[in-house]
Amino acid sequence: MRVLFINNDGAGFADHIEIEPNMPVAKFFAQKLPHGRPEDYLIRVNRQPVSRDQILHEGDRVTITPTKIEGAIVS
């Protein structure tokens, strides 16, 4: 199954990738950012925020964006 993965972490990139059918978002996140904490990211599918148990489908657009930027000053 193929999805578009847009990774906005660090330099960022976008690419079509193959994943197993019926993969939940939580498993996708764990595979793509194994050292990341899901609570530090906004995860969207087809531009909509989703829960961790959302099942991915052929052609979905998955975006992972950090909510905390390393080195940023909080005022």
mmCIF file as gemmi writes it, N, C-alpha and C atoms, coordinates in Angstrom:
data_model
loop_
_atom_site.group_PDB
_atom_site.id
_atom_site.type_symbol
_atom_site.label_atom_id
_atom_site.label_alt_id
_atom_site.label_comp_id
_atom_site.label_asym_id
_atom_site.label_entity_id
_atom_site.label_seq_id
_atom_site.pdbx_PDB_ins_code
_atom_site.Cartn_x
_atom_site.Cartn_y
_atom_site.Cartn_z
_atom_site.occupancy
_atom_site.B_iso_or_equiv
_atom_site.pdbx_formal_charge
_atom_site.auth_seq_id
_atom_site.auth_asym_id
_atom_site.pdbx_PDB_model_num
ATOM 1 N N . MET Axp A 1 ? 0.854 -1.168 0 1 0 ? 1 A 1
ATOM 2 C CA . MET Axp A 1 ? 0 0 0 1 0 ? 1 A 1
ATOM 3 C C . MET Axp A 1 ? 0.903 1.235 0 1 0 ? 1 A 1
ATOM 4 N N . ARG Axp A 2 ? 0.507 2.252 -0.71 1 0 ? 2 A 1
ATOM 5 C CA . ARG Axp A 2 ? 1.341 3.438 -0.87 1 0 ? 2 A 1
ATOM 6 C C . ARG Axp A 2 ? 0.666 4.672 -0.273 1 0 ? 2 A 1
ATOM 7 N N . VAL Axp A 3 ? 1.449 5.456 0.519 1 0 ? 3 A 1
ATOM 8 C CA . VAL Axp A 3 ? 0.967 6.723 1.081 1 0 ? 3 A 1
ATOM 9 C C . VAL Axp A 3 ? 2.01 7.803 0.813 1 0 ? 3 A 1
ATOM 10 N N . LEU Axp A 4 ? 1.597 9.05 0.894 1 0 ? 4 A 1
ATOM 11 C CA . LEU Axp A 4 ? 2.526 10.173 0.812 1 0 ? 4 A 1
ATOM 12 C C . LEU Axp A 4 ? 2.883 10.567 2.232 1 0 ? 4 A 1
ATOM 13 N N . PHE Axp A 5 ? 4.172 10.525 2.57 1 0 ? 5 A 1
ATOM 14 C CA . PHE Axp A 5 ? 4.652 10.871 3.914 1 0 ? 5 A 1
ATOM 15 C C . PHE Axp A 5 ? 5.37 12.207 3.841 1 0 ? 5 A 1
ATOM 16 N N . ILE Axp A 6 ? 4.863 13.172 4.6 1 0 ? 6 A 1
ATOM 17 C CA . ILE Axp A 6 ? 5.475 14.496 4.683 1 0 ? 6 A 1
ATOM 18 C C . ILE Axp A 6 ? 6.022 14.637 6.096 1 0 ? 6 A 1
ATOM 19 N N . ASN Axp A 7 ? 7.337 14.623 6.209 1 0 ? 7 A 1
ATOM 20 C CA . ASN Axp A 7 ? 8.007 14.704 7.506 1 0 ? 7 A 1
ATOM 21 C C . ASN Axp A 7 ? 8.529 16.127 7.679 1 0 ? 7 A 1
ATOM 22 N N . ASN Axp A 8 ? 7.929 16.881 8.587 1 0 ? 8 A 1
ATOM 23 C CA . ASN Axp A 8 ? 8.345 18.258 8.847 1 0 ? 8 A 1
ATOM 24 C C . ASN Axp A 8 ? 9.308 18.356 10.019 1 0 ? 8 A 1
ATOM 25 N N . ASP Axp A 9 ? 9.927 17.251 10.397 1 0 ? 9 A 1
ATOM 26 C CA . ASP Axp A 9 ? 10.885 17.226 11.499 1 0 ? 9 A 1
ATOM 27 C C . ASP Axp A 9 ? 12.276 17.492 10.933 1 0 ? 9 A 1
ATOM 28 N N . GLY Axp A 10 ? 12.995 18.448 11.51 1 0 ? 10 A 1
ATOM 29 C CA . GLY Axp A 10 ? 14.337 18.77 11.013 1 0 ? 10 A 1
ATOM 30 C C . GLY Axp A 10 ? 14.258 19.438 9.658 1 0 ? 10 A 1
ATOM 31 N N . ALA Axp A 11 ? 15.046 18.948 8.694 1 0 ? 11 A 1
ATOM 32 C CA . ALA Axp A 11 ? 15.063 19.534 7.352 1 0 ? 11 A 1
ATOM 33 C C . ALA Axp A 11 ? 13.777 19.221 6.593 1 0 ? 11 A 1
ATOM 34 N N . GLY Axp A 12 ? 13.11 18.13 6.963 1 0 ? 12 A 1
ATOM 35 C CA . GLY Axp A 12 ? 11.849 17.762 6.342 1 0 ? 12 A 1
ATOM 36 C C . GLY Axp A 12 ? 12.026 17.141 4.969 1 0 ? 12 A 1
ATOM 37 N N . PHE Axp A 13 ? 11.042 16.384 4.542 1 0 ? 13 A 1
ATOM 38 C CA . PHE Axp A 13 ? 11.023 15.781 3.217 1 0 ? 13 A 1
ATOM 39 C C . PHE Axp A 13 ? 9.626 15.254 2.95 1 0 ? 13 A 1
ATOM 40 N N . ALA Axp A 14 ? 9.348 14.964 1.706 1 0 ? 14 A 1
ATOM 41 C CA . ALA Axp A 14 ? 8.089 14.329 1.324 1 0 ? 14 A 1
ATOM 42 C C . ALA Axp A 14 ? 8.399 13.25 0.306 1 0 ? 14 A 1
ATOM 43 N N . ASP Axp A 15 ? 7.741 12.102 0.451 1 0 ? 15 A 1
ATOM 44 C CA . ASP Axp A 15 ? 7.979 11.01 -0.474 1 0 ? 15 A 1
ATOM 45 C C . ASP Axp A 15 ? 6.828 10.012 -0.395 1 0 ? 15 A 1
ATOM 46 N N . HIS Axp A 16 ? 6.533 9.373 -1.514 1 0 ? 16 A 1
ATOM 47 C CA . HIS Axp A 16 ? 5.59 8.261 -1.517 1 0 ? 16 A 1
ATOM 48 C C . HIS Axp A 16 ? 6.324 7.043 -0.984 1 0 ? 16 A 1
ATOM 49 N N . ILE Axp A 17 ? 5.715 6.357 -0.022 1 0 ? 17 A 1
ATOM 50 C CA . ILE Axp A 17 ? 6.344 5.183 0.569 1 0 ? 17 A 1
ATOM 51 C C . ILE Axp A 17 ? 5.35 4.026 0.619 1 0 ? 17 A 1
ATOM 52 N N . GLU Axp A 18 ? 5.892 2.825 0.667 1 0 ? 18 A 1
ATOM 53 C CA . GLU Axp A 18 ? 5.086 1.618 0.794 1 0 ? 18 A 1
ATOM 54 C C . GLU Axp A 18 ? 4.965 1.246 2.269 1 0 ? 18 A 1
ATOM 55 N N . ILE Axp A 19 ? 3.738 0.939 2.701 1 0 ? 19 A 1
ATOM 56 C CA . ILE Axp A 19 ? 3.501 0.483 4.068 1 0 ? 19 A 1
ATOM 57 C C . ILE Axp A 19 ? 2.581 -0.736 4.005 1 0 ? 19 A 1
ATOM 58 N N . GLU Axp A 20 ? 2.493 -1.459 5.105 1 0 ? 20 A 1
ATOM 59 C CA . GLU Axp A 20 ? 1.596 -2.622 5.142 1 0 ? 20 A 1
ATOM 60 C C . GLU Axp A 20 ? 0.147 -2.157 5.19 1 0 ? 20 A 1
ATOM 61 N N . PRO Axp A 21 ? -0.775 -2.925 4.626 1 0 ? 21 A 1
ATOM 62 C CA . PRO Axp A 21 ? -2.193 -2.55 4.647 1 0 ? 21 A 1
ATOM 63 C C . PRO Axp A 21 ? -2.74 -2.459 6.073 1 0 ? 21 A 1
ATOM 64 N N . ASN Axp A 22 ? -3.712 -1.576 6.243 1 0 ? 22 A 1
ATOM 65 C CA . ASN Axp A 22 ? -4.428 -1.393 7.521 1 0 ? 22 A 1
ATOM 66 C C . ASN Axp A 22 ? -3.516 -1.022 8.689 1 0 ? 22 A 1
ATOM 67 N N . MET Axp A 23 ? -2.47 -0.259 8.408 1 0 ? 23 A 1
ATOM 68 C CA . MET Axp A 23 ? -1.551 0.161 9.463 1 0 ? 23 A 1
ATOM 69 C C . MET Axp A 23 ? -2.154 1.329 10.253 1 0 ? 23 A 1
ATOM 70 N N . PRO Axp A 24 ? -2.192 1.224 11.594 1 0 ? 24 A 1
ATOM 71 C CA . PRO Axp A 24 ? -2.653 2.357 12.398 1 0 ? 24 A 1
ATOM 72 C C . PRO Axp A 24 ? -1.581 3.453 12.456 1 0 ? 24 A 1
ATOM 73 N N . VAL Axp A 25 ? -2.017 4.664 12.678 1 0 ? 25 A 1
ATOM 74 C CA . VAL Axp A 25 ? -1.112 5.808 12.745 1 0 ? 25 A 1
ATOM 75 C C . VAL Axp A 25 ? -0.025 5.603 13.803 1 0 ? 25 A 1
ATOM 76 N N . ALA Axp A 26 ? -0.368 5.035 14.956 1 0 ? 26 A 1
ATOM 77 C CA . ALA Axp A 26 ? 0.617 4.839 16.028 1 0 ? 26 A 1
ATOM 78 C C . ALA Axp A 26 ? 1.778 3.953 15.562 1 0 ? 26 A 1
ATOM 79 N N . LYS Axp A 27 ? 1.49 2.907 14.833 1 0 ? 27 A 1
ATOM 80 C CA . LYS Axp A 27 ? 2.545 2.015 14.333 1 0 ? 27 A 1
ATOM 81 C C . LYS Axp A 27 ? 3.387 2.717 13.273 1 0 ? 27 A 1
ATOM 82 N N . PHE Axp A 28 ? 2.73 3.482 12.397 1 0 ? 28 A 1
ATOM 83 C CA . PHE Axp A 28 ? 3.436 4.252 11.379 1 0 ? 28 A 1
ATOM 84 C C . PHE Axp A 28 ? 4.419 5.217 12.04 1 0 ? 28 A 1
ATOM 85 N N . PHE Axp A 29 ? 3.935 5.953 13.046 1 0 ? 29 A 1
ATOM 86 C CA . PHE Axp A 29 ? 4.79 6.903 13.758 1 0 ? 29 A 1
ATOM 87 C C . PHE Axp A 29 ? 5.984 6.189 14.394 1 0 ? 29 A 1
ATOM 88 N N . ALA Axp A 30 ? 5.747 5.081 15.06 1 0 ? 30 A 1
ATOM 89 C CA . ALA Axp A 30 ? 6.823 4.337 15.734 1 0 ? 30 A 1
ATOM 90 C C . ALA Axp A 30 ? 7.873 3.857 14.745 1 0 ? 30 A 1
ATOM 91 N N . GLN Axp A 31 ? 7.467 3.504 13.543 1 0 ? 31 A 1
ATOM 92 C CA . GLN Axp A 31 ? 8.429 3.052 12.537 1 0 ? 31 A 1
ATOM 93 C C . GLN Axp A 31 ? 9.223 4.204 11.945 1 0 ? 31 A 1
ATOM 94 N N . LYS Axp A 32 ? 8.58 5.329 11.725 1 0 ? 32 A 1
ATOM 95 C CA . LYS Axp A 32 ? 9.234 6.456 11.049 1 0 ? 32 A 1
ATOM 96 C C . LYS Axp A 32 ? 10.011 7.358 11.993 1 0 ? 32 A 1
ATOM 97 N N . LEU Axp A 33 ? 9.591 7.478 13.251 1 0 ? 33 A 1
ATOM 98 C CA . LEU Axp A 33 ? 10.296 8.304 14.233 1 0 ? 33 A 1
ATOM 99 C C . LEU Axp A 33 ? 10.459 7.493 15.514 1 0 ? 33 A 1
ATOM 100 N N . PRO Axp A 34 ? 11.279 6.451 15.484 1 0 ? 34 A 1
ATOM 101 C CA . PRO Axp A 34 ? 11.371 5.535 16.627 1 0 ? 34 A 1
ATOM 102 C C . PRO Axp A 34 ? 11.846 6.188 17.924 1 0 ? 34 A 1
ATOM 103 N N . HIS Axp A 35 ? 12.536 7.31 17.84 1 0 ? 35 A 1
ATOM 104 C CA . HIS Axp A 35 ? 13.023 7.967 19.057 1 0 ? 35 A 1
ATOM 105 C C . HIS Axp A 35 ? 12.166 9.172 19.44 1 0 ? 35 A 1
ATOM 106 N N . GLY Axp A 36 ? 11.1 9.406 18.661 1 0 ? 36 A 1
ATOM 107 C CA . GLY Axp A 36 ? 10.219 10.533 18.949 1 0 ? 36 A 1
ATOM 108 C C . GLY Axp A 36 ? 9.114 10.156 19.927 1 0 ? 36 A 1
ATOM 109 N N . ARG Axp A 37 ? 8.565 11.174 20.569 1 0 ? 37 A 1
ATOM 110 C CA . ARG Axp A 37 ? 7.425 10.976 21.461 1 0 ? 37 A 1
ATOM 111 C C . ARG Axp A 37 ? 6.199 11.532 20.757 1 0 ? 37 A 1
ATOM 112 N N . PRO Axp A 38 ? 5.167 10.714 20.555 1 0 ? 38 A 1
ATOM 113 C CA . PRO Axp A 38 ? 3.994 11.181 19.803 1 0 ? 38 A 1
ATOM 114 C C . PRO Axp A 38 ? 3.379 12.466 20.345 1 0 ? 38 A 1
ATOM 115 N N . GLU Axp A 39 ? 3.457 12.673 21.657 1 0 ? 39 A 1
ATOM 116 C CA . GLU Axp A 39 ? 2.86 13.892 22.232 1 0 ? 39 A 1
ATOM 117 C C . GLU Axp A 39 ? 3.612 15.164 21.837 1 0 ? 39 A 1
ATOM 118 N N . ASP Axp A 40 ? 4.807 15.022 21.254 1 0 ? 40 A 1
ATOM 119 C CA . ASP Axp A 40 ? 5.582 16.181 20.797 1 0 ? 40 A 1
ATOM 120 C C . ASP Axp A 40 ? 5.346 16.507 19.326 1 0 ? 40 A 1
ATOM 121 N N . TYR Axp A 41 ? 4.368 15.833 18.705 1 0 ? 41 A 1
ATOM 122 C CA . TYR Axp A 41 ? 4.115 16.003 17.272 1 0 ? 41 A 1
ATOM 123 C C . TYR Axp A 41 ? 2.63 16.157 16.994 1 0 ? 41 A 1
ATOM 124 N N . LEU Axp A 42 ? 2.324 16.892 15.937 1 0 ? 42 A 1
ATOM 125 C CA . LEU Axp A 42 ? 0.969 16.947 15.404 1 0 ? 42 A 1
ATOM 126 C C . LEU Axp A 42 ? 0.961 16.013 14.202 1 0 ? 42 A 1
ATOM 127 N N . ILE Axp A 43 ? 0.108 15.013 14.238 1 0 ? 43 A 1
ATOM 128 C CA . ILE Axp A 43 ? 0.039 14.029 13.169 1 0 ? 43 A 1
ATOM 129 C C . ILE Axp A 43 ? -1.286 14.223 12.449 1 0 ? 43 A 1
ATOM 130 N N . ARG Axp A 44 ? -1.201 14.425 11.134 1 0 ? 44 A 1
ATOM 131 C CA . ARG Axp A 44 ? -2.398 14.648 10.331 1 0 ? 44 A 1
ATOM 132 C C . ARG Axp A 44 ? -2.458 13.605 9.217 1 0 ? 44 A 1
ATOM 133 N N . VAL Axp A 45 ? -3.664 13.242 8.854 1 0 ? 45 A 1
ATOM 134 C CA . VAL Axp A 45 ? -3.897 12.4 7.685 1 0 ? 45 A 1
ATOM 135 C C . VAL Axp A 45 ? -4.874 13.16 6.8 1 0 ? 45 A 1
ATOM 136 N N . ASN Axp A 46 ? -4.453 13.387 5.568 1 0 ? 46 A 1
ATOM 137 C CA . ASN Axp A 46 ? -5.275 14.152 4.617 1 0 ? 46 A 1
ATOM 138 C C . ASN Axp A 46 ? -5.666 15.512 5.198 1 0 ? 46 A 1
ATOM 139 N N . ARG Axp A 47 ? -4.679 16.136 5.849 1 0 ? 47 A 1
ATOM 140 C CA . ARG Axp A 47 ? -4.775 17.493 6.427 1 0 ? 47 A 1
ATOM 141 C C . ARG Axp A 47 ? -5.636 17.598 7.68 1 0 ? 47 A 1
ATOM 142 N N . GLN Axp A 48 ? -6.11 16.479 8.217 1 0 ? 48 A 1
ATOM 143 C CA . GLN Axp A 48 ? -6.935 16.499 9.418 1 0 ? 48 A 1
ATOM 144 C C . GLN Axp A 48 ? -6.202 15.84 10.581 1 0 ? 48 A 1
ATOM 145 N N . PRO Axp A 49 ? -6.198 16.458 11.772 1 0 ? 49 A 1
ATOM 146 C CA . PRO Axp A 49 ? -5.605 15.793 12.943 1 0 ? 49 A 1
ATOM 147 C C . PRO Axp A 49 ? -6.346 14.478 13.193 1 0 ? 49 A 1
ATOM 148 N N . VAL Axp A 50 ? -5.589 13.447 13.567 1 0 ? 50 A 1
ATOM 149 C CA . VAL Axp A 50 ? -6.184 12.122 13.765 1 0 ? 50 A 1
ATOM 150 C C . VAL Axp A 50 ? -5.746 11.521 15.088 1 0 ? 50 A 1
ATOM 151 N N . SER Axp A 51 ? -6.474 10.509 15.522 1 0 ? 51 A 1
ATOM 152 C CA . SER Axp A 51 ? -6.109 9.772 16.728 1 0 ? 51 A 1
ATOM 153 C C . SER Axp A 51 ? -5.099 8.686 16.365 1 0 ? 51 A 1
ATOM 154 N N . ARG Axp A 52 ? -4.461 8.156 17.385 1 0 ? 52 A 1
ATOM 155 C CA . ARG Axp A 52 ? -3.408 7.16 17.174 1 0 ? 52 A 1
ATOM 156 C C . ARG Axp A 52 ? -3.926 5.856 16.585 1 0 ? 52 A 1
ATOM 157 N N . ASP Axp A 53 ? -5.239 5.587 16.726 1 0 ? 53 A 1
ATOM 158 C CA . ASP Axp A 53 ? -5.78 4.338 16.196 1 0 ? 53 A 1
ATOM 159 C C . ASP Axp A 53 ? -6.368 4.475 14.787 1 0 ? 53 A 1
ATOM 160 N N . GLN Axp A 54 ? -6.246 5.66 14.192 1 0 ? 54 A 1
ATOM 161 C CA . GLN Axp A 54 ? -6.694 5.874 12.811 1 0 ? 54 A 1
ATOM 162 C C . GLN Axp A 54 ? -5.969 4.898 11.882 1 0 ? 54 A 1
ATOM 163 N N . ILE Axp A 55 ? -6.711 4.224 11.012 1 0 ? 55 A 1
ATOM 164 C CA . ILE Axp A 55 ? -6.135 3.276 10.054 1 0 ? 55 A 1
ATOM 165 C C . ILE Axp A 55 ? -5.804 4.021 8.763 1 0 ? 55 A 1
ATOM 166 N N . LEU Axp A 56 ? -4.59 3.803 8.256 1 0 ? 56 A 1
ATOM 167 C CA . LEU Axp A 56 ? -4.17 4.435 7.007 1 0 ? 56 A 1
ATOM 168 C C . LEU Axp A 56 ? -4.695 3.641 5.819 1 0 ? 56 A 1
ATOM 169 N N . HIS Axp A 57 ? -4.992 4.381 4.731 1 0 ? 57 A 1
ATOM 170 C CA . HIS Axp A 57 ? -5.534 3.785 3.518 1 0 ? 57 A 1
ATOM 171 C C . HIS Axp A 57 ? -4.691 4.198 2.319 1 0 ? 57 A 1
ATOM 172 N N . GLU Axp A 58 ? -4.796 3.428 1.258 1 0 ? 58 A 1
ATOM 173 C CA . GLU Axp A 58 ? -4.096 3.711 0.006 1 0 ? 58 A 1
ATOM 174 C C . GLU Axp A 58 ? -4.31 5.176 -0.39 1 0 ? 58 A 1
ATOM 175 N N . GLY Axp A 59 ? -3.197 5.881 -0.699 1 0 ? 59 A 1
ATOM 176 C CA . GLY Axp A 59 ? -3.276 7.255 -1.17 1 0 ? 59 A 1
ATOM 177 C C . GLY Axp A 59 ? -3.368 8.309 -0.086 1 0 ? 59 A 1
ATOM 178 N N . ASP Axp A 60 ? -3.4 7.915 1.181 1 0 ? 60 A 1
ATOM 179 C CA . ASP Axp A 60 ? -3.458 8.901 2.265 1 0 ? 60 A 1
ATOM 180 C C . ASP Axp A 60 ? -2.21 9.781 2.255 1 0 ? 60 A 1
ATOM 181 N N . ARG Axp A 61 ? -2.381 10.987 2.758 1 0 ? 61 A 1
ATOM 182 C CA . ARG Axp A 61 ? -1.282 11.943 2.916 1 0 ? 61 A 1
ATOM 183 C C . ARG Axp A 61 ? -1.042 12.084 4.418 1 0 ? 61 A 1
ATOM 184 N N . VAL Axp A 62 ? 0.115 11.617 4.896 1 0 ? 62 A 1
ATOM 185 C CA . VAL Axp A 62 ? 0.442 11.624 6.32 1 0 ? 62 A 1
ATOM 186 C C . VAL Axp A 62 ? 1.471 12.727 6.575 1 0 ? 62 A 1
ATOM 187 N N . THR Axp A 63 ? 1.149 13.642 7.489 1 0 ? 63 A 1
ATOM 188 C CA . THR Axp A 63 ? 2.051 14.743 7.83 1 0 ? 63 A 1
ATOM 189 C C . THR Axp A 63 ? 2.391 14.658 9.313 1 0 ? 63 A 1
ATOM 190 N N . ILE Axp A 64 ? 3.697 14.717 9.616 1 0 ? 64 A 1
ATOM 191 C CA . ILE Axp A 64 ? 4.159 14.714 11.012 1 0 ? 64 A 1
ATOM 192 C C . ILE Axp A 64 ? 4.96 15.993 11.236 1 0 ? 64 A 1
ATOM 193 N N . THR Axp A 65 ? 4.46 16.829 12.145 1 0 ? 65 A 1
ATOM 194 C CA . THR Axp A 65 ? 5.068 18.133 12.415 1 0 ? 65 A 1
ATOM 195 C C . THR Axp A 65 ? 5.352 18.263 13.908 1 0 ? 65 A 1
ATOM 196 N N . PRO Axp A 66 ? 6.594 18.613 14.29 1 0 ? 66 A 1
ATOM 197 C CA . PRO Axp A 66 ? 6.878 18.783 15.716 1 0 ? 66 A 1
ATOM 198 C C . PRO Axp A 66 ? 6.123 19.981 16.273 1 0 ? 66 A 1
ATOM 199 N N . THR Axp A 67 ? 5.654 19.848 17.514 1 0 ? 67 A 1
ATOM 200 C CA . THR Axp A 67 ? 5.001 20.974 18.181 1 0 ? 67 A 1
ATOM 201 C C . THR Axp A 67 ? 5.998 21.758 19.018 1 0 ? 67 A 1
ATOM 202 N N . LYS Axp A 68 ? 7.158 21.163 19.248 1 0 ? 68 A 1
ATOM 203 C CA . LYS Axp A 68 ? 8.245 21.82 19.983 1 0 ? 68 A 1
ATOM 204 C C . LYS Axp A 68 ? 9.453 21.849 19.078 1 0 ? 68 A 1
ATOM 205 N N . ILE Axp A 69 ? 10.034 23.026 18.92 1 0 ? 69 A 1
ATOM 206 C CA . ILE Axp A 69 ? 11.205 23.171 18.064 1 0 ? 69 A 1
ATOM 207 C C . ILE Axp A 69 ? 12.428 23.279 18.957 1 0 ? 69 A 1
ATOM 208 N N . GLU Axp A 70 ? 13.369 22.347 18.762 1 0 ? 70 A 1
ATOM 209 C CA . GLU Axp A 70 ? 14.569 22.299 19.599 1 0 ? 70 A 1
ATOM 210 C C . GLU Axp A 70 ? 15.351 23.599 19.462 1 0 ? 70 A 1
ATOM 211 N N . GLY Axp A 71 ? 15.712 24.176 20.587 1 0 ? 71 A 1
ATOM 212 C CA . GLY Axp A 71 ? 16.497 25.392 20.614 1 0 ? 71 A 1
ATOM 213 C C . GLY Axp A 71 ? 15.658 26.663 20.602 1 0 ? 71 A 1
ATOM 214 N N . ALA Axp A 72 ? 14.351 26.535 20.438 1 0 ? 72 A 1
ATOM 215 C CA . ALA Axp A 72 ? 13.483 27.725 20.428 1 0 ? 72 A 1
ATOM 216 C C . ALA Axp A 72 ? 13.353 28.287 21.841 1 0 ? 72 A 1
ATOM 217 N N . ILE Axp A 73 ? 13.3 29.582 21.92 1 0 ? 73 A 1
ATOM 218 C CA . ILE Axp A 73 ? 13.151 30.251 23.227 1 0 ? 73 A 1
ATOM 219 C C . ILE Axp A 73 ? 11.667 30.456 23.497 1 0 ? 73 A 1
ATOM 220 N N . VAL Axp A 74 ? 11.225 30.01 24.648 1 0 ? 74 A 1
ATOM 221 C CA . VAL Axp A 74 ? 9.829 30.17 25.058 1 0 ? 74 A 1
ATOM 222 C C . VAL Axp A 74 ? 9.739 31.396 25.95 1 0 ? 74 A 1
ATOM 223 N N . SER Axp A 75 ? 8.845 32.318 25.595 1 0 ? 75 A 1
ATOM 224 C CA . SER Axp A 75 ? 8.717 33.533 26.417 1 0 ? 75 A 1
ATOM 225 C C . SER Axp A 75 ? 7.435 33.563 27.157 1 0 ? 75 A 1
